[in-house]
């Protein structure tokens, strides 16, 4: 390997919309050591707020902009076209390594990279089984078999937590030596600077507790249970909370209608996607994560860093690993509005206990989830993958 020539890395994502995975992809290409790496981005669709964070000298290749839509379509035609497009980019740009995040991209990146014998690193960002069953509706046995092969033929598969690594090995039968756990980072300097920006006062009159919930408005994130808890707090407990909902998604209309039907609309503010939600974190009393499943939720790490008390569901992977069995936050069962209600009441009655957990959490996340440590690990992983791929 020529040390003077930066490694060409193609980072693949469906879009750069407002999720934690896309945010980390943008952070990766932005902070890679440019004397050692020459990153490029491949998107299926050029959209998302994180596009503005990509340096102008990093090439972006977009499938939608390069391949006209088909007049006639049949099962597998689009996927085949996407694989062909990725192969063309790999050849033309003389890519040394492919890096993809989320199983949707792995499905099309794997056959393209494998056919050209280019080293590939894939990433698991959510529960493999729950994610697959939530998004795939047809030919499940065939797609699962294909994904298992894609992960087993990767040079390395990065799992964002130990729990995800174990589930990956079980669900897709990936050998343990193929899997490496790399905890997600947060850009602590950036979060701290942004957290001091101005924040409007949007609370209900006489608000007793400000709750913030950040995430895509979809089934996975379980926001309906949090809204049900707000209803219980207002109508059964005579408590006045104000919930700040940050994020967009397909369930927004349904969730807003639930608020109207249950007369809690004055207790909820819908912010949509925010590029900077951290001033809200500074003014909130509690972060609630009501998800049904997770990988390693960035929003929990961000709240930990800012010293915000956390209430999260104990889904199969993610929150427990971050919150340390209730040492750094409070875990509750999934799909339980009553458990959320109970813990919100406890947050009001026992603030010292919650703030003590939050202070411990802040120290842990500073050390374990620094951007600098993550970049160092990922860059060494990239170099080893290329070296392994060039062995005879």
Backbone torsions as a table, in degrees:
resi	resn	phi	psi	omega
1	UNK	NA	128.9	179.6
2	UNK	-77.9	111.0	-175.1
3	UNK	-65.8	-23.1	-177.2
4	UNK	-78.6	-18.4	-177.2
5	UNK	-98.1	117.9	177.8
6	UNK	-60.0	143.3	177.9
7	UNK	-72.8	131.5	177.7
8	UNK	-85.6	116.3	-177.5
9	UNK	-116.1	125.2	176.4
10	UNK	-98.8	112.0	-179.5
11	UNK	-96.0	120.5	-169.0
12	UNK	-112.1	129.2	177.4
13	UNK	-147.4	150.6	179.1
14	UNK	-63.0	-48.9	177.2
15	UNK	-144.1	-175.3	169.4
16	UNK	-121.7	45.6	177.6
17	UNK	-75.9	-179.6	-164.1
18	UNK	-81.9	52.4	174.6
19	UNK	-109.8	166.0	-179.9
20	UNK	-62.9	-36.4	-179.9
21	UNK	-64.2	-44.2	179.5
22	UNK	-67.1	-36.9	178.7
23	UNK	-63.0	-39.8	178.9
24	UNK	-70.5	-34.4	175.7
25	UNK	-61.6	-44.8	178.6
26	UNK	-63.0	-41.1	179.4
27	UNK	-64.7	-37.5	-178.9
28	UNK	-62.2	-53.7	-176.8
29	UNK	-67.0	-27.7	-179.4
30	UNK	-72.2	-32.8	-171.5
31	UNK	-108.7	-4.4	178.3
32	UNK	-57.5	144.8	176.7
33	UNK	-66.3	108.3	-172.7
34	UNK	-74.0	-11.0	173.4
35	UNK	-77.8	-17.5	-178.0
36	UNK	-113.3	-23.3	-173.7
37	UNK	-134.7	142.1	174.8
38	UNK	-118.9	88.8	-175.6
39	UNK	-77.2	146.5	170.2
40	UNK	-133.7	158.2	-177.2
41	UNK	-119.4	137.8	172.2
42	UNK	-119.5	124.6	178.6
43	UNK	-120.5	148.8	169.8
44	UNK	-79.5	-35.4	-178.5
45	UNK	-137.0	127.4	-179.2
46	UNK	-83.5	87.9	176.5
47	UNK	-157.1	160.1	177.6
48	UNK	122.6	147.0	-177.0
49	UNK	-65.7	-22.1	-177.5
50	UNK	-79.9	-4.9	172.9
51	UNK	-58.2	-36.5	-177.9
52	UNK	-68.6	-15.2	-178.8
53	UNK	-92.2	-3.8	-178.9
54	UNK	-83.7	124.9	177.8
55	UNK	-55.6	145.1	-172.7
56	UNK	-65.9	-21.1	-178.0
57	UNK	-87.9	2.0	178.2
58	UNK	-93.7	119.1	-179.8
59	UNK	-64.5	139.3	175.2
60	UNK	-120.0	121.8	178.1
61	UNK	-105.3	132.6	-175.7
62	UNK	-127.1	123.1	-179.5
63	UNK	-60.8	-48.8	-176.8
64	UNK	-57.7	-35.0	-177.5
65	UNK	-82.3	-14.0	-175.0
66	UNK	-106.6	-23.3	-176.7
67	UNK	-121.2	118.3	-179.9
68	UNK	-66.6	151.3	179.3
69	UNK	-64.6	149.8	-178.9
70	UNK	-80.9	140.2	173.0
71	UNK	-74.0	-37.0	176.8
72	UNK	-118.7	139.8	-178.8
73	UNK	-132.3	155.9	174.8
74	UNK	-151.4	162.9	-175.8
75	UNK	-54.3	126.8	176.3
76	UNK	92.3	-11.8	-175.6
77	UNK	-66.9	-45.2	-179.0
78	UNK	-64.3	-45.4	179.5
79	UNK	-59.1	-44.7	178.9
80	UNK	-60.6	-39.7	178.7
81	UNK	-66.3	-39.3	179.4
82	UNK	-66.3	-41.4	177.2
83	UNK	-61.0	-44.7	179.5
84	UNK	-61.0	-40.9	179.1
85	UNK	-64.2	-45.0	-180.0
86	UNK	-62.6	-40.9	177.4
87	UNK	-59.5	-41.1	179.9
88	UNK	-63.0	-44.5	178.9
89	UNK	-63.1	-41.8	-180.0
90	UNK	-59.8	-42.6	-179.6
91	UNK	-71.5	-48.7	-174.4
92	UNK	-65.4	-37.0	-177.2
93	UNK	-92.1	-0.7	178.4
94	UNK	51.7	54.3	-176.5
95	UNK	-70.9	136.6	178.7
96	UNK	-91.5	-28.1	-174.4
97	UNK	-153.1	140.5	176.4
98	UNK	-111.1	135.4	178.4
99	UNK	-127.5	120.4	180.0
100	UNK	-126.4	152.4	179.0
101	UNK	-124.4	136.4	176.8
102	UNK	79.0	145.4	-169.6
103	UNK	-67.4	-24.5	178.6
104	UNK	-60.2	-41.3	179.5
105	UNK	-77.0	-36.2	179.0
106	UNK	-57.6	-36.0	-178.8
107	UNK	-59.1	-33.9	-177.2
108	UNK	-104.6	-26.4	179.6
109	UNK	-73.0	-39.1	-175.9
110	UNK	-57.5	-52.5	-178.6
111	UNK	-63.8	-32.8	179.1
112	UNK	-67.6	-49.1	-178.9
113	UNK	-68.3	-41.3	-178.9
114	UNK	-62.5	-38.7	-177.4
115	UNK	-66.0	-23.3	179.9
116	UNK	-106.9	6.3	178.8
117	UNK	56.4	40.8	177.5
118	UNK	-97.9	129.6	179.3
119	UNK	-55.5	146.1	-175.3
120	UNK	-141.4	136.5	172.5
121	UNK	-117.5	122.0	177.2
122	UNK	-106.8	157.4	-176.2
123	UNK	-127.9	136.1	174.0
124	UNK	-101.4	117.7	-175.6
125	UNK	-110.8	-13.1	179.8
126	UNK	-138.9	168.5	176.2
127	UNK	-51.1	117.4	-176.1
128	UNK	-55.4	-47.1	-177.6
129	UNK	-69.9	-48.9	-177.5
130	UNK	-64.3	-41.4	-179.3
131	UNK	-64.3	-44.3	-178.5
132	UNK	-63.5	-46.9	-177.1
133	UNK	-71.5	-24.3	179.5
134	UNK	-75.0	-31.8	-172.1
135	UNK	-109.0	-23.5	-179.5
136	UNK	-99.4	131.2	-175.9
137	UNK	-119.7	-19.4	-176.9
138	UNK	-126.3	152.4	175.4
139	UNK	50.6	44.7	-172.9
140	UNK	-60.7	-44.0	-176.9
141	UNK	-63.4	-37.6	-178.5
142	UNK	-71.2	-43.4	-179.3
143	UNK	-67.9	-37.2	178.0
144	UNK	-66.0	-40.6	178.1
145	UNK	-63.9	-40.2	179.3
146	UNK	-65.4	-43.4	180.0
147	UNK	-65.0	-38.5	177.3
148	UNK	-58.4	-43.9	177.8
149	UNK	-64.8	-39.7	-179.6
150	UNK	-62.5	-41.8	179.4
151	UNK	-71.6	-37.3	-178.9
152	UNK	-70.4	-25.5	179.9
153	UNK	-92.5	-2.1	175.9
154	UNK	-68.7	151.4	173.5
155	UNK	-63.8	-40.9	176.1
156	UNK	-155.7	147.3	173.7
157	UNK	-114.6	122.5	178.7
158	UNK	-90.8	127.5	174.2
159	UNK	-110.7	136.0	-175.1
160	UNK	-77.0	-8.6	177.6
161	UNK	-154.6	165.0	177.4
162	UNK	-64.0	-39.1	179.3
163	UNK	-61.1	-42.0	177.9
164	UNK	-65.2	-37.6	179.4
165	UNK	-62.3	-43.7	179.3
166	UNK	-64.4	-44.0	-179.2
167	UNK	-67.7	-36.3	176.8
168	UNK	-60.2	-46.6	180.0
169	UNK	-63.6	-37.2	-178.3
170	UNK	-75.1	-46.4	-170.7
171	UNK	-78.1	-37.9	-178.0
172	UNK	-109.9	3.7	176.8
173	UNK	55.7	46.4	178.5
174	UNK	-89.5	129.1	179.7
175	UNK	-58.5	144.1	-175.7
176	UNK	-62.0	-29.9	-179.1
177	UNK	-74.4	-8.5	175.3
178	UNK	-85.7	-15.2	-169.1
179	UNK	-107.6	135.5	174.9
180	UNK	-130.8	128.7	177.2
181	UNK	-84.1	123.5	175.4
182	UNK	-131.8	107.4	-178.9
183	UNK	-63.0	141.5	178.2
184	UNK	-66.0	153.0	177.9
185	UNK	-103.6	169.9	164.2
186	UNK	-131.7	145.1	178.9
187	UNK	-83.1	92.0	-169.6
188	UNK	-66.4	-38.6	178.9
189	UNK	-64.4	-42.2	-179.3
190	UNK	-66.3	-43.3	179.4
191	UNK	-61.3	-45.0	-178.2
192	UNK	-63.2	-43.3	179.8
193	UNK	-64.2	-44.7	-178.4
194	UNK	-69.2	-27.7	-175.8
195	UNK	-67.6	-16.6	-178.2
196	UNK	-94.2	2.5	176.7
197	UNK	-71.1	163.8	-175.4
198	UNK	-65.5	148.0	179.4
199	UNK	-136.6	125.2	-179.1
200	UNK	-70.3	153.7	177.1
201	UNK	-87.9	109.3	-175.1
202	UNK	-122.6	17.2	-173.5
203	UNK	-76.8	161.3	170.7
204	UNK	-66.7	153.4	172.3
205	UNK	-59.2	140.3	177.7
206	UNK	61.2	27.8	-179.2
207	UNK	-58.8	131.6	179.7
208	UNK	-97.2	-23.5	-177.3
209	UNK	-154.8	127.7	176.0
210	UNK	-96.2	121.5	179.5
211	UNK	-113.4	137.9	176.0
212	UNK	-120.5	139.1	176.6
213	UNK	-131.3	124.4	-176.3
214	UNK	-121.1	127.1	177.2
215	UNK	160.8	162.0	177.2
216	UNK	-61.2	137.8	-178.0
217	UNK	-82.8	86.5	-176.5
218	UNK	-148.3	170.7	-175.8
219	UNK	-56.0	-41.8	-176.1
220	UNK	-55.0	-36.3	-170.9
221	UNK	-83.7	-11.3	170.0
222	UNK	64.7	27.3	-176.4
223	UNK	-63.8	-24.2	-179.1
224	UNK	-60.4	-32.9	179.8
225	UNK	-71.7	-33.2	176.1
226	UNK	-68.2	-40.8	177.8
227	UNK	-65.5	-36.9	176.3
228	UNK	-63.3	-36.9	177.2
229	UNK	-66.4	-39.6	176.3
230	UNK	-60.1	-41.7	176.8
231	UNK	-59.5	-44.5	179.2
232	UNK	-63.6	-41.7	-179.6
233	UNK	-62.2	-43.7	-175.9
234	UNK	-74.0	-48.7	-170.4
235	UNK	-92.9	-21.3	-178.8
236	UNK	-111.1	-32.6	-175.5
237	UNK	-103.4	-6.6	-178.8
238	UNK	56.1	36.2	176.5
239	UNK	-105.8	142.3	-178.0
240	UNK	-108.7	94.3	174.6
241	UNK	-94.0	166.8	166.3
242	UNK	-133.0	124.5	-176.5
243	UNK	-102.8	126.1	176.1
244	UNK	-103.6	110.3	-179.0
245	UNK	-96.9	118.3	-179.1
246	UNK	-113.1	118.7	179.5
247	UNK	138.1	161.3	176.0
248	UNK	-125.5	168.7	177.7
249	UNK	161.2	178.1	-171.8
250	UNK	-66.4	-20.5	-177.3
251	UNK	-94.0	5.5	-174.5
252	UNK	-57.6	-47.8	-179.3
253	UNK	-60.2	-43.7	-179.7
254	UNK	-64.0	-40.6	-178.7
255	UNK	-69.5	-39.9	177.1
256	UNK	-64.1	-40.5	178.4
257	UNK	-63.2	-37.9	177.0
258	UNK	-59.2	-42.5	180.0
259	UNK	-62.8	-42.1	179.4
260	UNK	-64.1	-47.6	-177.5
261	UNK	-61.2	-30.8	-175.6
262	UNK	-106.0	11.3	173.1
263	UNK	55.8	46.5	174.9
264	UNK	-123.8	12.4	-175.3
265	UNK	-61.2	-29.5	179.6
266	UNK	-73.7	-10.7	-179.6
267	UNK	-101.0	5.7	-177.0
268	UNK	-132.3	131.7	172.6
269	UNK	-113.9	129.3	-179.0
270	UNK	-101.7	109.3	-175.0
271	UNK	-90.7	-16.8	-170.7
272	UNK	69.1	-164.9	177.5
273	UNK	-71.7	133.0	175.4
274	UNK	-120.6	125.6	175.9
275	UNK	-68.9	-23.0	177.7
276	UNK	-135.5	90.4	177.9
277	UNK	-88.1	-1.1	-167.1
278	UNK	-70.3	-28.7	171.5
279	UNK	-60.0	-33.0	174.9
280	UNK	-65.6	-37.7	176.9
281	UNK	-58.6	-41.7	-177.0
282	UNK	-66.4	-28.5	-178.0
283	UNK	-95.2	-12.8	-177.1
284	UNK	-79.5	160.7	175.0
285	UNK	-104.0	-15.1	-174.9
286	UNK	-160.3	134.6	167.1
287	UNK	-98.1	131.7	176.1
288	UNK	-117.4	126.5	175.5
289	UNK	-116.9	100.2	-175.6
290	UNK	-96.0	27.0	-171.2
291	UNK	-62.6	151.7	174.1
292	UNK	-83.8	-32.4	173.1
293	UNK	-155.0	155.1	-177.2
294	UNK	-148.7	171.3	170.4
295	UNK	-101.8	-85.3	170.7
296	UNK	-141.1	91.6	-168.1
297	UNK	-63.4	119.3	179.5
298	UNK	-58.5	-39.4	-175.0
299	UNK	-61.8	-31.5	177.3
300	UNK	-68.6	-42.9	178.1
301	UNK	-62.5	-39.9	179.8
302	UNK	-65.1	-41.8	178.1
303	UNK	-66.3	-40.2	176.4
304	UNK	-57.5	-45.4	-177.5
305	UNK	-63.4	-35.9	-178.5
306	UNK	-89.1	5.8	175.4
307	UNK	73.4	26.3	-179.8
308	UNK	-92.4	125.7	176.5
309	UNK	-56.1	144.6	-171.4
310	UNK	-126.4	134.9	171.6
311	UNK	-121.6	119.4	-174.6
312	UNK	-138.6	150.4	175.8
313	UNK	-73.2	146.2	-179.8
314	UNK	-88.5	64.8	179.6
315	UNK	-74.5	169.3	-168.7
316	UNK	-52.6	-37.0	179.7
317	UNK	-138.2	150.4	170.8
318	UNK	111.6	-83.4	-172.9
319	UNK	-58.5	-42.5	-179.2
320	UNK	-62.6	-37.8	179.8
321	UNK	-65.7	-33.0	178.4
322	UNK	-80.1	-40.6	-171.7
323	UNK	-92.1	-0.8	170.7
324	UNK	58.7	50.7	177.2
325	UNK	54.2	49.7	176.1
326	UNK	77.4	5.1	177.5
327	UNK	-73.3	-32.5	-174.0
328	UNK	-116.1	4.9	179.4
329	UNK	-179.6	-173.0	-179.0
330	UNK	-118.0	130.4	178.6
331	UNK	-104.3	140.9	179.9
332	UNK	-135.5	163.0	178.2
333	UNK	-64.1	153.0	174.9
334	UNK	-71.9	157.5	176.1
335	UNK	56.5	38.6	-177.9
336	UNK	-132.1	96.1	176.4
337	UNK	-65.1	-36.3	-178.6
338	UNK	-64.6	-34.6	177.6
339	UNK	-67.6	-37.9	176.2
340	UNK	-62.8	-47.2	179.9
341	UNK	-57.0	-47.1	-178.3
342	UNK	-58.8	-43.2	-176.6
343	UNK	-76.5	-29.6	174.1
344	UNK	-64.9	-41.3	176.3
345	UNK	-61.1	-42.2	178.8
346	UNK	-64.5	-36.2	177.5
347	UNK	-60.4	-36.6	178.4
348	UNK	-72.9	-38.7	-175.4
349	UNK	-79.9	-31.7	-174.0
350	UNK	-128.2	62.3	-175.7
351	UNK	-62.0	-33.1	-177.4
352	UNK	-62.5	-40.2	179.9
353	UNK	-62.2	-44.1	-178.6
354	UNK	-68.3	-39.5	-179.5
355	UNK	-70.5	-32.0	177.0
356	UNK	-66.1	-43.7	176.0
357	UNK	-59.4	-43.3	-177.4
358	UNK	-63.0	-38.1	179.8
359	UNK	-66.9	-40.3	176.0
360	UNK	-64.3	-40.2	-179.5
361	UNK	-62.4	-37.8	-178.3
362	UNK	-60.7	-42.1	-179.7
363	UNK	-68.7	-37.8	-179.3
364	UNK	-65.6	-46.5	-174.6
365	UNK	-70.2	-30.2	177.6
366	UNK	-58.3	-40.8	-176.7
367	UNK	-84.0	-42.8	-168.7
368	UNK	-85.1	-22.3	-172.4
369	UNK	-126.3	41.5	178.2
370	UNK	-79.0	146.7	178.9
371	UNK	-64.1	-38.4	-177.5
372	UNK	-64.1	-42.8	179.1
373	UNK	-64.7	-43.9	-179.8
374	UNK	-61.1	-45.4	179.4
375	UNK	-61.0	-41.3	178.8
376	UNK	-61.4	-45.2	179.8
377	UNK	-64.9	-45.8	-178.1
378	UNK	-65.0	-41.0	-178.8
379	UNK	-65.2	-40.7	176.7
380	UNK	-67.2	-35.2	176.9
381	UNK	-63.8	-41.7	178.1
382	UNK	-61.6	-45.4	-178.4
383	UNK	-63.6	-44.7	179.8
384	UNK	-63.4	-38.1	-179.8
385	UNK	-63.2	-42.0	178.8
386	UNK	-67.4	-42.1	178.4
387	UNK	-61.5	-42.3	178.9
388	UNK	-65.8	-38.0	-179.5
389	UNK	-68.2	-21.2	-178.8
390	UNK	-96.3	1.5	177.4
391	UNK	-70.1	143.1	179.6
392	UNK	-68.0	NA	NA
